[in-house]
Amino acid sequence: MSILHQDIYFWLATLGAFLVGLSKGGLPAIGMLAVPILSLLMSPMKATVMLLPIYIISDGVGVWLYRHDFSSTHLRILAPAGLVGVGFGWATSSWMSEQVIVFMIGLMGVAFCLHVWLRKSQNDPIQSVQRGKGRFWGAVSGFTSFISHAGAPPFQIYMLPQKLRKSQFAGTATLFFAMINLAKVLPYQILRPYTIESLYEVLFLVPAALVGTVAGAYLTRRIADRWFFLMVQLSLFGVSLKLLWNALGSYWLSSR
């Protein structure tokens, strides 16, 4: 690997870890950019597996920051379903096309954002807790999180209409994905075992992730609710477009 390539790899990996930290600090969907960024220099699967320890370490900080501010009602619905989704992702990982999954994730995110922005009434009432809907989107979120750490769009499709306080929304997301990420450790180790070298790489990225987590929590508590949720929607829309682009680009290259 050339020195220039090493430098680019280091800075992209550091940026990816920082974005993961921001998402764990309370800015959902931003962390989804990490896998596409690292995929510029490595396979998406390697990037996904490499980032899991960063997610888990950031989860620890995020859980502590939001330990008193989350919706236990929604977690009781989403968490078991999310674990089922992880199991399904593991069971189907050997034959499921990553292009199709990435395309579906992007399509759902774009469709949801357009629905929110284009609907006539911007003051819809808060949706009541819907267990069936919550379990469905929780399972989809666990599944897509297993495939490429892209569980945020399905989670937000269900949770944004609940209109929780921004800190409670961020805390619920942090605790939910902390459970999901722990559930992915064994399947990832079986699919692509961690090596000492890969763990050393992760060690160098931990400081960026921790700084990102604290920065994310700081920004979350100081941004007005309206702008916070607009930021969430815009980041979801941008990431979803990126996922669509990646899926279509991969399909085009494979069909040539």
PyMOL commands that set and color helices and strands:
alter all, ss='L'
color gray80, all
select helices_A, chain A and resi 3-24+30-38+44-65+72-92+98-118+131-148+152-162+166-183+185-191+196-222+225-255
alter helices_A, ss='H'
color red, helices_A
deselect
rebuild
show_as cartoon
